[in-house]
């Protein structure tokens, strides 16, 4: 059977399930927003299916729902954020203002996220960068990539990137705990977000990426979800 939920209902259901699993309200809101955005874009593996996975990871102690992030700045324009085995969407959401401020000041800024849950579709971080007048390119260690620009209606999916561009984002070490099976080490996914000020940094890199990107579909307002999936989420 199929249930039809509005995006608001998807968000509220995800947030409620996360809070019942022990996640704080602010983190739950950020994660639920990313889940709803993924469902709206038709990317279920990063939407409600990912919610079920993460609820199970919390239950097995592989994901800390309220981990505190630790930041370091190895060099100007570079921010390292250690999510402490917590939720990637929340860690990225909390980094938006600092990353945007650095990009405006220096023309570009790079964020490296470590020891996080699967970053998913990377819709929220790229959309919020564009809303602040910045171009953004985000790549996860699992292969998801997204690009956004202030002149675009919504972030685009990046399917293929040139070796030179990807060199900015390739991890230097293996990601221990990057698998999401119930047993094993705590989650340790990675992601990289490059933010550029089009007024000062130019659009060469973004233009190259845009030629390899696919326009996102119009967001769906009514989400069809299998009843079995909803039952598994609610009882996880």
N, C-alpha and C positions, 0 to 999 in steps of 0.2 A: 504493500500500500504506500501511497504518497501523501505527505502532508505539505500544505502550502503556507509558508510564513513570510511576513513582511521582513524587510531588512532590520527594522527596529526590533521585531520579535526575535530574529536571529541573534542580534546583539544582546538583548536582554536575557535570552536563554543561556547564551555562552557565559555572560557575566555572572549570572546566578549560579551556574554549575561550578565556575571557578571559585567563587566566594565560598560555596559549600565545601569545596575541596581544600579550603584554608588560605586562599589567595586574598590579599588585601584589596580593598575597593579600587584604589587608583591603578594598581597593576592589572586587576581584572578588567577594568574599563579599557585600558590600552590594548590588552590582548583580544578582548571581544571586538573592539573596533577593527583590528586587523583581520579577524575571522570573518566579520560581516563584509568587509571590503573584498576579501577573496571570493566569498560566495557571490557577491554582486558582479564580480568579473568573470564568473563561471569557472573558478579554479578551486574545486572542491577539495583536492588533496591539501590545499593550504587553508581550507575553511573548516567546516564542521568535522571532517575526518581528522584534521590536525588537532582539533579540540579533544576528540576522543583519545587520540594518542597521548596528548600532554596530560590529560587527567590520569591516565594510567601511569605515566612516568612520575607524576607526583605521588601516586599511591605506592609505587615501588621505591620511592626515595631517590630517584634519578634526577628529579627536577625540583629545585627549591623554589616554591611559589613566591617567597618574599625575600629573595637574596638581595643583598646590598651591592651596588656597583662600586668598583674602584677605578679611578681615572688616573692616567699619567700622560705627560706631554713630552715624549722623547725629543721632539724638535718642533720649531714653530710650524704651525699649520697641520700638525699630526697629533691626533688624539687616540690613545689606546683606552678602551673601556672594557674592563673585566666584569662580566655579568655575574660571576660567582655561581655558575650553574643555574641561573635563573632564566626568566622569560626574555627572549630577544626583543619582541615587540615593545615591551615596557622599557627595556634598556635603551632602545633606539629612540623611542618617543621622548624620553627624558634628556636625550642628547641634542635634540633639535635646536634649541635656542643657542647653546654654546657653539655648535657646529656652524650655524648660520652666521653668528657674530664673527667667528674667525674667518669664514669665507668672504664676508664683506670687507674685513680689515685687510686681508692678505691676497684677495682675489680667488683663492681656492683653499679648501681644507679637506683633509682625509681623516675619516674615522675608521678604526679597526676595532670590531667587536669580537671578543673572545669568551669562551666558556659559557655559551648561552644555549638556549633551546633552539630548535630549527627556526631560522628567521622567517620562513614562509615566503610569501609573495613580494614582500618589501614594498607594498603599496603605500602604507602610511608615511614612512620616512621620506619617500620621494615626493609624494603629494604635498607634504608639509613644507619641504624645501622649496618647491615651485610656488606655493602660496606666499612664501616670503621673498619672492622675486629672484630665486636662485635656480640654476640648473643642477640636476643631481643624477648621479649614476651609482646604482647599488648592485652589489654582487654577493651572493652567499656561497659558502663553502660547498653547498650541495648542488650548486649550478644554477639556481634561480638568479635572474638579472632583470633590472628594471631601470628605466630612464625617464626623467621628467624635465620639463622646461616651463618657465612662466607663460610662454605663449601656447602651451598645449592644454587641451581640455582636461586630460587625465594622464597619468603615467603610462608609458608603453612597455610592452614586453620585449626584452632584448634576447634574441635567440642565438645570435652568433656574434662574437667579438674578435677583433683582430688581435694577434699575439702581442703587439706593442701596447695596446690598450689594456689587455688583461694582465700584463706584467705588473701593473700597479696593484693588482688585487690578489695575485697568487699567494697562497700561504707558504711560509718558509718551513713549517714543520707539519707533521701529520696531526690531524685533529683527533686526539684521544677522546673516546666517548661520543663520536659523531654519529654512531648508529643509534637507532631508537627502539631497540628491542627492550623488553621489560627488565632483563637482567644485564648486568655489566656496570661499567663505570658511569659516573654522573655525566649528564649532557655537557658537551663541549664543542658546539658548533661555532663557526666563525662567519663574519660578514664584513664587507668593506663598503663604505659610503663616501663617494667623492662629491663635494659640493663646490660649485663654481659661480662666481658673480659674472654674468654675461657682460656687464659694463666694463669690467677691468681685466678679466682673465681670457676673454674671447670664447668663441664657440667651436673651435676646431675639433676638439675631442668629442664634444656633444654632437656636432654635425656628422662625424664619422659613425658614431654609435647609432644615430637616428636612421642612417641608411640601412642599418641591420636590425631595425626594430619593427614591431608589428603594432598597429594602432589597437588600442584597447576597445572592446565593444562597449556599447551603451550599458551602463549599470542596470542590472535587473532589479526590479522593485518587488517581485514576488518570487520567492525561492522555493523550488520543489525539492523536498527532502524525503528520503526513504524513512518510513515509520520505524523500521528496524534500527537504523542508524540513530534516530532520536532516542529510542528506548535504551540503546547501549550507552549513549552519552549521559542520559539522566541517571542511570543506575551504575555508572562507572565508579 
